[in-house]
């Protein structure tokens, strides 16, 4: 990130003119034939936790829903706040019935708010992890924390995945997950500290010629930030894409080196964290570049501020915008979706999976019966 004050479009994500993005042709009339010839975008690899491949049902493969349950009183979306374990367990049961395969449990509000110490976070989260593990064994359990001490206690209670939404702020967290060989989410915050909001964040674009001619390599080998597709666009807004790809690639390689199985390393561009709305929208457009990193791709889009600012709506009215963003990301290859609205998200993802020809319709009778 650079210091604030640069001109619009110089890294803050805003376009600097009203025409097509630099390096992109204007759309031809009636579609121009270009889009029709493109194949279905490749999906990121499947997520495997404790030897179980999520999203697979025989030959069908569908994106995975990660349901959100917060053991907090102040999370930004009120219906996700659970004041006690009994209420949280009922929400977990509803999530499983609605089609979730993962439950993501959080004990601290992501944004600015009252201090919550490690001991209090453990008190809020760990007993619920143990109950879900015992009473709902079909649900994989994730814990949203940046603290290695909380991660260790959660894993001891049965957690399958640690969702580190603050991009390795505690470097010991990766070592804890690696030693236990559980899954981990590698995120991007642009260097922001836990529980802070972005302010005039900028990601200047690198040279448009950098990375051209690169060829895809192993996900554990160095590769051009943004990949060949990003470099070829010449889009100055790809500064954020480059930074996200570089950070996620480094973090994923570090997780594998620490002992986390590669198929259990989720990479997450982490919309809104250390980003403004222009950045988050552009990262959504560039989902295909992130799906190409060689690791399962997580999208945490649900009711976020970039959706709210795009539509000028409060958290309680952001469902349609969230589902639109979810459809785009699923079409472009994202594999796991963190969601407050499980059943609606599940239906959207099932529809996209059928359009992508990865799963059949639930009932195809029209014209046949």
N, C-alpha and C positions, 0 to 999 in steps of 0.2 A: 504494500500500500504506500501511496505517497501522501505528502501533506495536503490538507484541504486547500481549495482555492483555485484549482485549475479550471480551465474553460469547460463548458458543457461538452460531453462526448470525449473528454480526454482521459478516460479511465473510470468515470463514475457510472458508466453504463448507458447514459442517455445518447440517443442518436443525434447527430449534428445537422441533419437535413431530413427532408420529407420523402426522399426517393428511396430506391432499394438500397440495402446495405452494400458498402463498397465490396467489389469482388463478386457480386451476385447479379445475374441478369434479371431484368424486369420480366415478370411472368408474361408469356405470350397469350394472345387471345384464345378463349376456349380451352385453356389448359396447356396449349402449345405442344402436347404430346410428351413433354419431358417427364412429368410425374408418373404418367401411366406406365412408363417403361421401367420404373424403379421397382426392385423386389421389396419384399417385406424386410424392414430393418432387422439385422441380427440382434438377438436378445443377449443380455449378459448371462454368465454361467448360473446354474441353479445353486441355491443355498443348501448346504448340508450342515446339520447340527447333530452332534453325537451320533454320526453315521446315518442319519435319516435325511433323505432328500425331500425338501419341502416343495409343495406345489405339484407333485407328480401323482397321477392316478392312472396306473396302467401306462398307456401310451400318451395320454393327455398330460399337458403341462400348462399350468395356469400360474399367473403371478400370485404372490403370497400376501395375505393381509396380516399386519402387525397391529393389534388393537392397543389403544392407549388407556391405561388406568393410572391415575395419579393419586397417591396417598398424601395429598396436600389440601390446603384450604384456600389457596390463592392462585392456582394455575389459571392461565388466561381464558380457557374455555370452561365455564362453570360446570356443565354436565360431566366433565371428566374428573372433577374433584370428588374424592372419596374420603370421608372423615374417619372411617373405621374399617377394619378388615372385613367385617361381615358385608358391608355395602360393596366393598371392592371385590369380594368373592362373587357376589351376585352379578356384578358387571362383567367379571371374567367368564362366568357361566353363559351370560347373554352373548358375549363376544364369540365364544366357541360355537354356540348354536347358530350365530350369524355367519360363520365361515372363516373366522380367524384361525390361524395356525400358530401365531406367536402372540404372547401378551407382554407388552412393554410397561413395566412398573417404574414409576418415578416418585421420588420422595422430596424433591426440591423444585420449586418453580424455576423455569429456565431463565426468565428475565429478572429484572431488578426487583428486589423485595427484601423482606426481613431476613437476617442471617439465620441459616440453618447449619448447625455444626455436624460433624461426622457422626457422632454418637446418636444425635436425633435422627439423622437420615437413616442410619441402620435400624433404629427403633421403628421407624415408619415402614421400612421396606422389607426387611428380612423375614419377619414373621409371616407376612403375606406370601412371600416367595415359597416358604415351607408349606403353607396351606395349599397353594395352587398346585405345587408339585405333588402333594399327597391326594388332594381331592379332585383335581382335573389333570390326570397324567397325560392326556392327549395333547395338552397345550404346551408348547415350548415357552420357556420363561426367559424374558429379557429384563435387565435392570438398567435404567437410564441414570448413569452416574459418571462423574469425572474423577472420583476418588478411588484410589487403589484399595484403601481399607474397606470401603463399602463393597467394592467389587469382590474382594476376598470373602467377606462374610456372606454375600449373596450366593457366590459359587458354592460355598460350604453348605448353604441351605437348599441348593439344587438348581440354581440358575444355569441356563444353557448358553446365554449370550449376554455380553456387556455392551451397552449402547453408550459409547463415550462421545457425547455430543460436543465436547469442548476440545477436540483435536489434540489429545495427548498432553493436556495441561499438566497432569500428573504422569510423568514418564514411567513410573512403576506399574501403572495399570496394565500396560501391554505385557510386562513380565508376569503379572499375576494370571492373566488370561492364557498366556502361552504355557505356563507351568501346568495349568489345569486342562489345557487343550480344549477350551470352550471357545465359542464364537466371540467375535469382537466387531464393533462398528468403528471404522476409521472415518473421521469427519474432517470438515474444512471450516475454519472460522476466520481465516485471514489474520491470525495472531491475536484475536480478541480474547480477553480473559473471561472466565466463567461469570455468568449472570450480569453481563454488560450489554448495552445496546449499541448498534453501530452509529457512527457520526461521520458524515462526509467521507465515506470509504471510497477509495479509488484503486483500480487495478489497471495500470497502464499497459497497453498492448505492446508486445515485443515486435521486432521487425517482421513484416509480412513474409519475408523470404526465409526466415529461420525455420528449420525443420522440413523444408521442401525436399522431396526425394527420399524421405525416410521410409523405411519399410517396417511393418509391424514385427515386434519381437516378443519374446517371452514376457509375461507380466512382471517377472522378477528382474528383467534386464532394463537398463536405462532406455528411455524412449523420448522422442521429441515431445515437449509439453504440448498438449492439445492434439497430438497425433497429426498425421499427414492431412486429414480432412480439415482440421482447424487451421493449419498453416495455409492450406489452399484457398480458404475463403477470403483472406486478407481483411477480415472484418475487425475494425479496431475495438469492438466490444468484446472480442475474444480474450482480452487481457484477463478477465475473471475466469474464463474457461481454462486458460493456460495455468493460472495459479492453482485452481482446483485440481486439475489433472496432476500437476507436479506434486502437490501436497498429498493427494490420495495415493499416488503411486509410491511415494516414499513411505507413507504410513503403512500401506499394505505390505510392502517388502519387509519392513521392520517387524510387523506382526508375524509374518511367516517365519522370519529368522528367529523370533522368540519362541516359536513352537505352535502357533495357532495354525491349524490346517488351512490351506489356501482356500478351500471351498467353504470355510467357515468365516472368512474375512469379508464382511460387507463394507462397501465403500459408499459414502453418502456426501453429496455436494453441500448438504446442510443449508438449504434455502433460508434466507433471513439472517442467519448467524454471520455477523461480520459483513453483511451485504445490504445494499438498498434494493428497492423493488425492481429497478432496471436490471441489476445484476441477477436477481433471482429469475426474472422472466427470461433473460438470455440463457441462463443455465438450463432452463426447461427446454428451450429450443435446441440446445446442444446435448440433449440426453444421449443421442447416439454415440457421441464421442466418449461419454462417460461409460456407456455400456461396453465400449471397445477396450476397456482397461484390463479385462481378463478376470475380474472378480464380480461376484454377485452385487448388483446395484440396488441400493435402498433409496427410496424417495419419501421424505417426510414433508408432505405438502399440506396436510390437513388443516384447513381454516387459518392458515398463516397470514401474516400481515401483508405479504406481497399480493396475496389473493384479495385481501380486504382493501388495500390501496388501489389495486387495479379496478375494482368495482365500486369503491367508496362505500364499503359495508362493514359493520361490526362483526365480531367472531360468530355470533349466533346466526348470521345470515350469509355465511360463506360456503354453504354446502355445494351449490351449483358450480361456483367457480372452482372449488376444490376438485369436484368430479371431472370438470373439463380439463384441468391440468393433469389429473390422474390418467385420463384417456390418452392424452398426448404422450405422456411419459411411458405408459405401458406400450403404446404402439411403437415407440422408439427404442424399446428394449429393456426398460427397468424391470426388476424382478421382484422386489419387496416394497410394500407400501404401508407406511405407518399412518393409521387412520383413527379418528374419533368415531366416525359413522361406518361401522363395520359392514352391515348388511348392504347398504347402498354402494359402498366401495367394492364389495365382493361381486355384486351384480355387474357393475361397470367393467371390472377386470375379466369376468367370465365372457362378457360380450366382446371385449377386445381380443381375448384369447381365441375366440371362434373366428373373428375377422382375420387374425394373423394365421389361422389354420393350425393352431397348436392344440386345440381342444374342440370336440364336436358340439353341436347344439344339444341342449338337454332333451329336447323333443322336436324332431323334424318330421312332421306329418303332412304339412301342406302340399297338396298335389300328389301325395303318395297313398293316402288312405281313402 
